[in-house]
Amino acid sequence: MNTPWYNLTIGLAMLIGRFLIIIPMLAVAGSLALKKRLPVTSGTLPTHGPLFVGLLAGTVIIVGALTYFPALSLTPIVEHFLMLEGRLF
C-alpha cells in the first residue's frame, strides 16, 4: 500500500506520536523543576539507601513475574486439555 495518502497519513501520525507529545511532557518537567524542595522528615524515603534499592528491585521482579505468570501457568493446562482431545504438538 505505497500510495501518497497512506504515506502522508502515516507520516503525520508518526510526527504527532513522536514530537507533539514532547510539548506536554516538557510542560510537566518545567512545573516539577519549579517546585520547591521540601525538608526531610520522618516520612521521607531516602533514595540512596539499601531499603530503596530493595523495594525497587522487588517491585521490578514482582511486576516481571506477574507479566509472565499467566502464560507459564496456563500453558500446561491447555496442553493437557488438547492432549485429551487427541491433538498433540
TIFIKOL-999494 format. One record per residue: residue number from 1; x, y, z of N, C-alpha, C, O in turn. Coordinates in nm, 2 decimals, always signed. Each point is the difference from the previous one (the first is absolute). Layout:
// residues N
node i->NUM | nx->X | ny->Y | nz->Z | cax->X | cay->Y | caz->Z | cx->X | cy->Y | cz->Z | ox->X | oy->Y | oz->Z
...
// end
This chain:
// residues 89
node i->1 | nx->+0.08 | ny->-0.12 | nz->+0.00 | cax->-0.08 | cay->+0.12 | caz->+0.00 | cx->+0.09 | cy->+0.12 | cz->+0.00 | ox->-0.01 | oy->+0.09 | oz->+0.09
node i->2 | nx->+0.09 | ny->-0.07 | nz->-0.19 | cax->+0.09 | cay->+0.11 | caz->-0.01 | cx->-0.07 | cy->+0.11 | cz->-0.08 | ox->+0.03 | oy->+0.02 | oz->-0.12
node i->3 | nx->-0.13 | ny->+0.05 | nz->+0.18 | cax->-0.07 | cay->+0.11 | caz->-0.07 | cx->+0.03 | cy->+0.13 | cz->+0.07 | ox->+0.04 | oy->+0.00 | oz->+0.12
node i->4 | nx->-0.06 | ny->+0.11 | nz->-0.19 | cax->+0.03 | cay->+0.13 | caz->+0.07 | cx->-0.09 | cy->+0.02 | cz->+0.12 | ox->+0.05 | oy->+0.06 | oz->+0.10
node i->5 | nx->-0.17 | ny->-0.11 | nz->-0.10 | cax->-0.09 | cay->+0.02 | caz->+0.11 | cx->+0.05 | cy->-0.07 | cz->+0.13 | ox->+0.01 | oy->+0.06 | oz->+0.11
node i->6 | nx->+0.03 | ny->-0.19 | nz->-0.13 | cax->+0.05 | cay->-0.07 | caz->+0.12 | cx->+0.13 | cy->+0.05 | cz->+0.04 | ox->+0.03 | oy->+0.01 | oz->+0.12
node i->7 | nx->+0.06 | ny->+0.03 | nz->-0.21 | cax->+0.13 | cay->+0.06 | caz->+0.04 | cx->-0.02 | cy->+0.13 | cz->+0.08 | ox->+0.07 | oy->+0.02 | oz->+0.10
node i->8 | nx->-0.17 | ny->+0.06 | nz->-0.14 | cax->-0.02 | cay->+0.13 | caz->+0.07 | cx->-0.06 | cy->-0.02 | cz->+0.13 | ox->+0.04 | oy->+0.06 | oz->+0.10
node i->9 | nx->-0.14 | ny->-0.15 | nz->-0.09 | cax->-0.07 | cay->-0.02 | caz->+0.13 | cx->+0.09 | cy->-0.07 | cz->+0.10 | ox->+0.00 | oy->+0.03 | oz->+0.12
node i->10 | nx->+0.08 | ny->-0.13 | nz->-0.17 | cax->+0.09 | cay->-0.06 | caz->+0.10 | cx->+0.11 | cy->+0.09 | cz->+0.04 | ox->+0.04 | oy->+0.00 | oz->+0.12
node i->11 | nx->+0.01 | ny->+0.08 | nz->-0.21 | cax->+0.10 | cay->+0.10 | caz->+0.04 | cx->-0.06 | cy->+0.10 | cz->+0.10 | ox->+0.07 | oy->+0.04 | oz->+0.09
node i->12 | nx->-0.19 | ny->+0.01 | nz->-0.11 | cax->-0.06 | cay->+0.09 | caz->+0.10 | cx->-0.02 | cy->-0.07 | cz->+0.13 | ox->+0.02 | oy->+0.06 | oz->+0.11
node i->13 | nx->-0.06 | ny->-0.19 | nz->-0.11 | cax->-0.02 | cay->-0.07 | caz->+0.13 | cx->+0.13 | cy->-0.01 | cz->+0.07 | ox->+0.01 | oy->+0.01 | oz->+0.12
node i->14 | nx->+0.10 | ny->-0.04 | nz->-0.19 | cax->+0.13 | cay->-0.01 | caz->+0.06 | cx->+0.04 | cy->+0.13 | cz->+0.05 | ox->+0.06 | oy->+0.01 | oz->+0.11
node i->15 | nx->-0.09 | ny->+0.10 | nz->-0.18 | cax->+0.04 | cay->+0.13 | caz->+0.05 | cx->-0.07 | cy->+0.04 | cz->+0.13 | ox->+0.06 | oy->+0.05 | oz->+0.09
node i->16 | nx->-0.19 | ny->-0.08 | nz->-0.09 | cax->-0.08 | cay->+0.03 | caz->+0.12 | cx->+0.04 | cy->-0.09 | cz->+0.11 | ox->+0.02 | oy->+0.05 | oz->+0.12
node i->17 | nx->-0.01 | ny->-0.18 | nz->-0.14 | cax->+0.04 | cay->-0.09 | caz->+0.10 | cx->+0.13 | cy->+0.02 | cz->+0.06 | ox->+0.03 | oy->-0.04 | oz->+0.12
node i->18 | nx->+0.07 | ny->+0.09 | nz->-0.20 | cax->+0.13 | cay->+0.01 | caz->+0.06 | cx->+0.04 | cy->+0.14 | cz->+0.05 | ox->+0.06 | oy->+0.01 | oz->+0.10
node i->19 | nx->-0.11 | ny->+0.09 | nz->-0.18 | cax->+0.05 | cay->+0.13 | caz->+0.04 | cx->-0.10 | cy->+0.09 | cz->+0.07 | ox->+0.04 | oy->+0.08 | oz->+0.08
node i->20 | nx->-0.17 | ny->-0.09 | nz->-0.12 | cax->-0.09 | cay->+0.09 | caz->+0.07 | cx->-0.03 | cy->-0.05 | cz->+0.14 | ox->-0.06 | oy->+0.08 | oz->+0.08
node i->21 | nx->+0.09 | ny->-0.20 | nz->-0.04 | cax->-0.02 | cay->-0.04 | caz->+0.13 | cx->+0.11 | cy->+0.06 | cz->+0.09 | ox->-0.02 | oy->+0.00 | oz->+0.13
node i->22 | nx->+0.13 | ny->+0.04 | nz->-0.18 | cax->+0.11 | cay->+0.05 | caz->+0.07 | cx->-0.04 | cy->+0.13 | cz->+0.07 | ox->+0.05 | oy->+0.04 | oz->+0.11
node i->23 | nx->-0.14 | ny->+0.04 | nz->-0.17 | cax->-0.03 | cay->+0.13 | caz->+0.05 | cx->-0.07 | cy->-0.01 | cz->+0.14 | ox->+0.04 | oy->+0.07 | oz->+0.09
node i->24 | nx->-0.15 | ny->-0.15 | nz->-0.07 | cax->-0.05 | cay->-0.01 | caz->+0.13 | cx->+0.10 | cy->-0.06 | cz->+0.10 | ox->+0.00 | oy->+0.03 | oz->+0.12
node i->25 | nx->+0.08 | ny->-0.12 | nz->-0.16 | cax->+0.10 | cay->-0.06 | caz->+0.09 | cx->+0.10 | cy->+0.10 | cz->+0.04 | ox->+0.04 | oy->+0.00 | oz->+0.12
node i->26 | nx->+0.00 | ny->+0.09 | nz->-0.20 | cax->+0.09 | cay->+0.11 | caz->+0.04 | cx->-0.07 | cy->+0.10 | cz->+0.09 | ox->+0.07 | oy->+0.05 | oz->+0.09
node i->27 | nx->-0.20 | ny->-0.03 | nz->-0.10 | cax->-0.07 | cay->+0.08 | caz->+0.09 | cx->-0.01 | cy->-0.06 | cz->+0.14 | ox->+0.02 | oy->+0.07 | oz->+0.10
node i->28 | nx->-0.04 | ny->-0.20 | nz->-0.10 | cax->+0.00 | cay->-0.07 | caz->+0.13 | cx->+0.14 | cy->+0.00 | cz->+0.07 | ox->+0.01 | oy->+0.03 | oz->+0.12
node i->29 | nx->+0.09 | ny->-0.05 | nz->-0.20 | cax->+0.14 | cay->+0.01 | caz->+0.05 | cx->+0.03 | cy->+0.14 | cz->+0.05 | ox->+0.07 | oy->+0.02 | oz->+0.10
node i->30 | nx->-0.12 | ny->+0.08 | nz->-0.17 | cax->+0.03 | cay->+0.14 | caz->+0.05 | cx->-0.07 | cy->+0.03 | cz->+0.13 | ox->+0.05 | oy->+0.07 | oz->+0.08
node i->31 | nx->-0.18 | ny->-0.12 | nz->-0.07 | cax->-0.07 | cay->+0.03 | caz->+0.13 | cx->+0.06 | cy->-0.08 | cz->+0.11 | ox->+0.01 | oy->+0.05 | oz->+0.11
node i->32 | nx->+0.05 | ny->-0.17 | nz->-0.14 | cax->+0.07 | cay->-0.07 | caz->+0.11 | cx->+0.13 | cy->+0.06 | cz->+0.04 | ox->+0.04 | oy->+0.00 | oz->+0.11
node i->33 | nx->+0.02 | ny->+0.06 | nz->-0.21 | cax->+0.13 | cay->+0.07 | caz->+0.03 | cx->-0.02 | cy->+0.13 | cz->+0.08 | ox->+0.09 | oy->+0.04 | oz->+0.07
node i->34 | nx->-0.20 | ny->+0.02 | nz->-0.08 | cax->-0.03 | cay->+0.12 | caz->+0.07 | cx->-0.04 | cy->-0.02 | cz->+0.15 | ox->-0.01 | oy->+0.09 | oz->+0.08
node i->35 | nx->-0.03 | ny->-0.22 | nz->-0.05 | cax->-0.04 | cay->-0.03 | caz->+0.14 | cx->+0.11 | cy->+0.02 | cz->+0.09 | ox->+0.12 | oy->-0.03 | oz->-0.03
node i->36 | nx->-0.16 | ny->+0.07 | nz->+0.15 | cax->+0.11 | cay->+0.02 | caz->+0.11 | cx->+0.02 | cy->-0.13 | cz->+0.07 | ox->-0.09 | oy->-0.09 | oz->+0.01
node i->37 | nx->+0.22 | ny->+0.07 | nz->+0.03 | cax->+0.03 | cay->-0.12 | caz->+0.07 | cx->-0.06 | cy->+0.00 | cz->+0.14 | ox->+0.01 | oy->+0.11 | oz->+0.07
node i->38 | nx->-0.06 | ny->-0.22 | nz->-0.03 | cax->-0.05 | cay->-0.01 | caz->+0.14 | cx->+0.10 | cy->-0.05 | cz->+0.09 | ox->+0.09 | oy->-0.07 | oz->-0.04
node i->39 | nx->-0.09 | ny->+0.11 | nz->+0.17 | cax->+0.10 | cay->-0.05 | caz->+0.09 | cx->-0.02 | cy->-0.15 | cz->+0.03 | ox->-0.12 | oy->-0.05 | oz->-0.01
node i->40 | nx->+0.22 | ny->-0.01 | nz->+0.05 | cax->+0.00 | cay->-0.15 | caz->+0.03 | cx->-0.07 | cy->-0.02 | cz->+0.13 | ox->+0.03 | oy->+0.07 | oz->+0.10
node i->41 | nx->-0.13 | ny->-0.16 | nz->-0.10 | cax->-0.08 | cay->-0.03 | caz->+0.12 | cx->+0.01 | cy->-0.15 | cz->+0.03 | ox->+0.08 | oy->-0.07 | oz->-0.07
node i->42 | nx->-0.15 | ny->+0.03 | nz->+0.17 | cax->+0.01 | cay->-0.14 | caz->+0.04 | cx->-0.08 | cy->-0.09 | cz->-0.11 | ox->+0.03 | oy->-0.12 | oz->+0.00
node i->43 | nx->-0.11 | ny->+0.18 | nz->-0.08 | cax->-0.07 | cay->-0.07 | caz->-0.10 | cx->+0.06 | cy->+0.00 | cz->-0.13 | ox->-0.05 | oy->-0.06 | oz->-0.10
node i->44 | nx->+0.17 | ny->+0.11 | nz->+0.09 | cax->+0.07 | cay->+0.01 | caz->-0.13 | cx->+0.08 | cy->-0.13 | cz->-0.02 | ox->+0.07 | oy->-0.05 | oz->+0.08
node i->45 | nx->-0.08 | ny->+0.00 | nz->-0.20 | cax->+0.07 | cay->-0.13 | caz->-0.04 | cx->+0.13 | cy->+0.05 | cz->-0.07 | ox->-0.01 | oy->+0.05 | oz->-0.12
node i->46 | nx->+0.13 | ny->-0.07 | nz->+0.17 | cax->+0.12 | cay->+0.04 | caz->-0.07 | cx->+0.02 | cy->-0.10 | cz->-0.12 | ox->-0.02 | oy->-0.12 | oz->+0.01
node i->47 | nx->+0.07 | ny->+0.18 | nz->-0.12 | cax->+0.02 | cay->-0.08 | caz->-0.12 | cx->+0.14 | cy->-0.05 | cz->-0.01 | ox->+0.04 | oy->-0.05 | oz->-0.11
node i->48 | nx->+0.05 | ny->+0.07 | nz->+0.21 | cax->+0.13 | cay->-0.05 | caz->-0.01 | cx->+0.04 | cy->-0.11 | cz->+0.10 | ox->+0.11 | oy->-0.03 | oz->+0.02
node i->49 | nx->-0.21 | ny->-0.03 | nz->+0.04 | cax->+0.02 | cay->-0.11 | caz->+0.10 | cx->-0.04 | cy->-0.13 | cz->-0.06 | ox->-0.06 | oy->-0.02 | oz->-0.10
node i->50 | nx->+0.10 | ny->-0.09 | nz->+0.18 | cax->-0.04 | cay->-0.13 | caz->-0.04 | cx->-0.15 | cy->-0.03 | cz->+0.00 | ox->-0.04 | oy->-0.09 | oz->-0.07
node i->51 | nx->-0.03 | ny->+0.16 | nz->+0.16 | cax->-0.15 | cay->-0.02 | caz->+0.00 | cx->-0.06 | cy->+0.04 | cz->-0.13 | ox->-0.08 | oy->-0.08 | oz->-0.06
node i->52 | nx->+0.12 | ny->+0.19 | nz->+0.00 | cax->-0.06 | cay->+0.04 | caz->-0.13 | cx->+0.05 | cy->-0.10 | cz->-0.11 | ox->-0.09 | oy->-0.03 | oz->-0.09
node i->53 | nx->+0.21 | ny->-0.01 | nz->+0.09 | cax->+0.05 | cay->-0.09 | caz->-0.10 | cx->-0.08 | cy->-0.13 | cz->+0.01 | ox->-0.04 | oy->-0.06 | oz->-0.10
node i->54 | nx->+0.02 | ny->+0.01 | nz->+0.22 | cax->-0.08 | cay->-0.13 | caz->+0.02 | cx->-0.14 | cy->+0.02 | cz->-0.05 | ox->-0.05 | oy->-0.09 | oz->-0.06
node i->55 | nx->-0.02 | ny->+0.20 | nz->+0.10 | cax->-0.13 | cay->+0.02 | caz->-0.04 | cx->-0.01 | cy->+0.01 | cz->-0.16 | ox->-0.10 | oy->-0.06 | oz->-0.06
node i->56 | nx->+0.19 | ny->+0.13 | nz->+0.00 | cax->+0.00 | cay->+0.01 | caz->-0.14 | cx->+0.02 | cy->-0.13 | cz->-0.07 | ox->-0.07 | oy->-0.03 | oz->-0.10
node i->57 | nx->+0.17 | ny->-0.04 | nz->+0.14 | cax->+0.03 | cay->-0.13 | caz->-0.06 | cx->-0.11 | cy->-0.10 | cz->+0.02 | ox->-0.04 | oy->-0.08 | oz->-0.09
node i->58 | nx->-0.02 | ny->+0.08 | nz->+0.21 | cax->-0.12 | cay->-0.09 | caz->+0.03 | cx->-0.12 | cy->+0.04 | cz->-0.09 | ox->-0.06 | oy->-0.09 | oz->-0.05
node i->59 | nx->+0.04 | ny->+0.21 | nz->+0.03 | cax->-0.11 | cay->+0.05 | caz->-0.09 | cx->+0.02 | cy->-0.05 | cz->-0.14 | ox->-0.09 | oy->-0.05 | oz->-0.07
node i->60 | nx->+0.21 | ny->+0.07 | nz->+0.02 | cax->+0.04 | cay->-0.04 | caz->-0.14 | cx->-0.02 | cy->-0.15 | cz->-0.01 | ox->-0.05 | oy->-0.05 | oz->-0.10
node i->61 | nx->+0.10 | ny->-0.03 | nz->+0.19 | cax->-0.01 | cay->-0.15 | caz->+0.00 | cx->-0.15 | cy->-0.04 | cz->+0.00 | ox->-0.04 | oy->-0.09 | oz->-0.07
node i->62 | nx->-0.04 | ny->+0.15 | nz->+0.16 | cax->-0.14 | cay->-0.04 | caz->+0.01 | cx->-0.08 | cy->+0.04 | cz->-0.12 | ox->-0.07 | oy->-0.09 | oz->-0.05
node i->63 | nx->+0.09 | ny->+0.20 | nz->-0.01 | cax->-0.07 | cay->+0.04 | caz->-0.12 | cx->+0.05 | cy->-0.09 | cz->-0.11 | ox->-0.09 | oy->-0.04 | oz->-0.09
node i->64 | nx->+0.21 | ny->+0.01 | nz->+0.08 | cax->+0.05 | cay->-0.09 | caz->-0.11 | cx->-0.06 | cy->-0.14 | cz->+0.01 | ox->-0.03 | oy->-0.06 | oz->-0.10
node i->65 | nx->+0.03 | ny->+0.01 | nz->+0.23 | cax->-0.06 | cay->-0.13 | caz->+0.02 | cx->-0.15 | cy->+0.00 | cz->-0.03 | ox->-0.04 | oy->-0.10 | oz->-0.06
node i->66 | nx->-0.03 | ny->+0.20 | nz->+0.10 | cax->-0.14 | cay->+0.00 | caz->-0.03 | cx->-0.03 | cy->+0.02 | cz->-0.15 | ox->-0.11 | oy->-0.03 | oz->-0.05
node i->67 | nx->+0.20 | ny->+0.08 | nz->-0.03 | cax->-0.01 | cay->+0.02 | caz->-0.14 | cx->+0.00 | cy->-0.14 | cz->-0.07 | ox->-0.08 | oy->-0.02 | oz->-0.09
node i->68 | nx->+0.17 | ny->-0.07 | nz->+0.14 | cax->+0.01 | cay->-0.13 | caz->-0.07 | cx->-0.08 | cy->-0.11 | cz->+0.07 | ox->+0.00 | oy->-0.11 | oz->-0.05
node i->69 | nx->-0.05 | ny->+0.14 | nz->+0.17 | cax->-0.07 | cay->-0.11 | caz->+0.07 | cx->-0.12 | cy->-0.06 | cz->-0.07 | ox->-0.01 | oy->-0.12 | oz->+0.00
node i->70 | nx->-0.08 | ny->+0.20 | nz->-0.06 | cax->-0.11 | cay->-0.07 | caz->-0.07 | cx->+0.04 | cy->-0.09 | cz->-0.11 | ox->-0.06 | oy->-0.11 | oz->-0.01
node i->71 | nx->+0.16 | ny->+0.14 | nz->-0.07 | cax->+0.04 | cay->-0.09 | caz->-0.11 | cx->+0.07 | cy->-0.12 | cz->+0.06 | ox->-0.02 | oy->-0.11 | oz->-0.05
node i->72 | nx->+0.10 | ny->+0.13 | nz->+0.15 | cax->+0.07 | cay->-0.11 | caz->+0.06 | cx->-0.09 | cy->-0.10 | cz->+0.08 | ox->+0.03 | oy->-0.12 | oz->+0.00
node i->73 | nx->-0.13 | ny->+0.17 | nz->+0.06 | cax->-0.09 | cay->-0.08 | caz->+0.08 | cx->-0.11 | cy->-0.07 | cz->-0.08 | ox->-0.04 | oy->-0.11 | oz->+0.03
node i->74 | nx->-0.01 | ny->+0.18 | nz->-0.14 | cax->-0.11 | cay->-0.05 | caz->-0.07 | cx->+0.04 | cy->-0.09 | cz->-0.12 | ox->-0.08 | oy->-0.08 | oz->-0.05
node i->75 | nx->+0.21 | ny->+0.08 | nz->+0.01 | cax->+0.04 | cay->-0.08 | caz->-0.12 | cx->-0.01 | cy->-0.15 | cz->+0.03 | ox->-0.05 | oy->-0.07 | oz->-0.08
node i->76 | nx->+0.10 | ny->+0.02 | nz->+0.20 | cax->-0.02 | cay->-0.14 | caz->+0.02 | cx->-0.14 | cy->-0.05 | cz->+0.01 | ox->-0.04 | oy->-0.11 | oz->-0.04
node i->77 | nx->-0.05 | ny->+0.20 | nz->+0.09 | cax->-0.14 | cay->-0.04 | caz->+0.01 | cx->-0.06 | cy->-0.01 | cz->-0.14 | ox->-0.08 | oy->-0.09 | oz->-0.03
node i->78 | nx->+0.11 | ny->+0.19 | nz->-0.05 | cax->-0.06 | cay->+0.00 | caz->-0.14 | cx->+0.06 | cy->-0.12 | cz->-0.08 | ox->-0.08 | oy->-0.06 | oz->-0.07
node i->79 | nx->+0.20 | ny->+0.03 | nz->+0.09 | cax->+0.06 | cay->-0.11 | caz->-0.07 | cx->-0.06 | cy->-0.13 | cz->+0.05 | ox->-0.02 | oy->-0.10 | oz->-0.08
node i->80 | nx->-0.02 | ny->+0.09 | nz->+0.20 | cax->-0.06 | cay->-0.12 | caz->+0.05 | cx->-0.14 | cy->-0.02 | cz->-0.06 | ox->-0.03 | oy->-0.11 | oz->-0.04
node i->81 | nx->-0.05 | ny->+0.22 | nz->+0.03 | cax->-0.13 | cay->-0.01 | caz->-0.06 | cx->+0.01 | cy->-0.04 | cz->-0.15 | ox->-0.08 | oy->-0.08 | oz->-0.05
node i->82 | nx->+0.18 | ny->+0.14 | nz->-0.02 | cax->+0.02 | cay->-0.04 | caz->-0.14 | cx->+0.05 | cy->-0.14 | cz->-0.01 | ox->-0.04 | oy->-0.07 | oz->-0.10
node i->83 | nx->+0.11 | ny->+0.02 | nz->+0.19 | cax->+0.05 | cay->-0.14 | caz->+0.00 | cx->-0.12 | cy->-0.10 | cz->+0.02 | ox->-0.01 | oy->-0.10 | oz->-0.07
node i->84 | nx->-0.09 | ny->+0.14 | nz->+0.15 | cax->-0.12 | cay->-0.08 | caz->+0.02 | cx->-0.08 | cy->+0.00 | cz->-0.12 | ox->-0.08 | oy->-0.10 | oz->-0.03
node i->85 | nx->+0.08 | ny->+0.20 | nz->-0.05 | cax->-0.07 | cay->+0.01 | caz->-0.13 | cx->+0.07 | cy->-0.08 | cz->-0.11 | ox->-0.05 | oy->-0.02 | oz->-0.11
node i->86 | nx->+0.17 | ny->-0.02 | nz->+0.13 | cax->+0.08 | cay->-0.07 | caz->-0.10 | cx->+0.09 | cy->+0.09 | cz->-0.08 | ox->+0.06 | oy->-0.05 | oz->-0.10
node i->87 | nx->-0.05 | ny->+0.17 | nz->+0.13 | cax->+0.09 | cay->+0.09 | caz->-0.08 | cx->+0.13 | cy->+0.03 | cz->+0.08 | ox->-0.01 | oy->+0.05 | oz->+0.11
node i->88 | nx->+0.12 | ny->-0.09 | nz->-0.16 | cax->+0.13 | cay->+0.02 | caz->+0.06 | cx->+0.09 | cy->+0.09 | cz->-0.08 | ox->-0.03 | oy->+0.02 | oz->-0.12
node i->89 | nx->+0.12 | ny->+0.04 | nz->+0.19 | cax->+0.09 | cay->+0.09 | caz->-0.07 | cx->+0.13 | cy->-0.07 | cz->-0.05 | ox->+0.08 | oy->+0.06 | oz->-0.06
// end
